[in-house]
């Protein structure tokens, strides 16, 4: 009877370590978002912080799965981190690039923040029931990068209209693929996307960010994902 108890005793510290690592990644995402909000230098750096948070977000979920799956506390922390980095930070970046009285943009960003919060709460409630490797609606890291890319590349009036479209995509029910899902099922599409995004980014980082985010946002509408 003592034989099966030793692996369990050894596994608990490992699970706890993975859980701490997952929560640490989420706190890092929130910290990067806050840094982007408070950044008073180049807007490119603020956008880079949002992109970096999006990259860390990919590790966040993987670490949570290694820890045995999501918890209520982890889900709440994840909502706070993602809302800060991919909701508040892109909105703040957009306002710093806007003219003196950007009321249409302010209203559009208010709707974007409401959609972001609704999207994140829905994602937390569907975490155990959604298909493996897929998201329901535009993932917030992509939405945040898209708004940041729009703010860097387009006039404020165009940004306001595009932000409304981004909000609609975020709260839509369209299935969006994760990177592991693409790697397993549509590897050629993933390679083409990475190659084109890298080529555009070499020419212009602003355009590369916008191109990559638009491609991610539009892909399931051009090539529907079957569940």
N, C-alpha and C positions, 0 to 999 in steps of 0.2 A: 504493500500500500504506500510505502514511502517513495517508491520510484517515480510516479508521475508528479509528486509534489515538488521536486527539485526544479524541473523545467519551468513550472508555474512561478516559483519564487524568483527564478532568474529572469523570467519574461517581464515581470511587473516593473522593475527598474528600467528595462529597455523601453517598455510602452510609455512610461513616465517621461523618459528622455525624448522620445519622438513627440510627445504631447507638448513638452516645453519648447522643442524646436519649432513645431507648427505655430504655437502662440507667439514665439519670438519673431517668426517670419511675418505674422499678421501685424504685430507691433511695428516692425520695420516698414511695412506698407503704410501704416498710419503716419509714422514719422516722416517718411518721404513725402507724403501728401501735405503734411503741415509745413514742411520745409519749402515745398513748391508754393503753397499759399503765401507764406511770409517772404518769399524771395523778392528782392527789390533790384536785382541786377538784370542780366539778359533774359528775355523771355524764352530764348532757346534753352537756357539752362533749366528753367522751370519746367518746360515741356520734357526735357531729358529726365528730370526727376520723376515725372509721371510715367514715362516709358519704363524707367528702371523699376518703379513700383509694380508695373504690369508684369515685368519679367519675374520679380520676386513672387508675385501672386501665383505663377505657375508652380513654384516649389511649395507654396503654402498648402494647396490641396493634396499634393503627393505626400507631404509630411503628415497631414491629418489622417490619410488612409493608412500610413505605416503605424500610426498610433492606435489604430483600431476603428477609425471612423470618426465622424463629427460628434460633438457634444453641444448641449445648449449654450454653455458658456463660450465655447469656441465659435459657434455660429453667431452669437451676439457680437463677439469681438471682431469677427470677420465682416459683419455688416458695418460696424463703425470704421474699420480700416479701409474697406472698399469705398464707402461713401465719402470719406475724407480724401482719398487719393484719386478716385475716378469720378467723383461728383463735385465736391467743393473746390478742389485744386484746379480742374479744367475751367470751371466757372470763373474762378478768380483770375486765371490767366486770360480768359476772354475779355473780362472787364478792363484789365490793364492795357489791352490792345485797342479798346473801343474809344470813340470820340467822347466829347464832354457830356452829352446827354443821350446815352444809348438806351432809351426806354424800351424800344422793341426787343433789343438784346436782353435787357434785364428781365422782361416778362418771359422771354423764351428760356432763359437760364433758370428762372423759377420753376417753370414746368419741367425742365430737364432734371432739376434736383428732386422734384416730387416723383418723377418717373424712375429716377435712380433708386430712391428709397423703396418704392413699390417693387421694383425689379429685384432688389437685394432681399427684401422680406419674402417675396415669392420664392426666390431661389433657395432660401433657407428652409422653407416649408416643403419644397419638392426634392430636397437633397437625397432622400431615401427612395423616391418613387420615379425619378426621371431616368430615361435610358442611359446606360453606361456610356461614358465618353461624349455625351451630348449635353448642350445647354438649351434652356427654353428662353428664347429671346436673345437679343444681342448682349453678350457678356459685358459687364461693366468695365473691365480693363480695356476692351476694344472701344467701347463708347467713350471712355475718358480720353484715350489717345486720339480718337476721331475728333472730339471737340477741341483738343489742344492743337491738332493739325489744322483744323479749320481756322482757329484763332490766329495762327501764325501765317496763314496763306491767303485768306479771303477778307474782303471788306466787312465791316460790322453788320451791315444790312443782310448780306448773304449768309453770314455766320448765324444770324438769328433764325433764318428760314431753315438752314441745314441742321441747327440744333433741334428744331421741332421734329424734323425727320428722324434724327438720332434717337430722340425720346420715344417716338412711336416704335422704332425698331427694338428698343430695349424692353418695352412692355408687351411686344408681340408674342405670339405663341410659336413662332417659327423655330424649328430645331437648328441649332448652330453647333458645328463640330468642334471638338477639342483637338489639340495638336496630336496627342496619341491616337485618336480616332482617325485623323487624316493619315498619319504614318502607317497605320494598319490597312486602311481601305482605299485611300486616294493619295498614295505617296507621290505620284507624278505631279498632281496639283500642288502639293506642298512644296516640292522642289521648284516648280515654276514660280510660285508666289515668292519664295525666298530669293530666287535669282533676280526677278524683276524688281522687288522692293530694294534689294541691295544696289542694283544698277541705278535706280532713280535716286536713292539716298546719296550715292557718290556724286551725282550731278548736283543735287540740292537736298540737304537734310530736311528742310521744311516739306518739300514735295515728296520725299521718301516716306516721311511720317504720315502725310495725308493719303498718299497712294496705298500704303500698307493697310491703314485703318479702313479706307473705303473698300478695298478688296476683301477684307475680312467681313465687313458689314454686308456687302452685297453678294458674297459667294453663295450662301444658301438659297438666294432668290434666283440666281442664274443656274446653279446646279443643286436642285432640291435634295435635302437629306431624307432618306427613307428610314423610318424607325423600325 
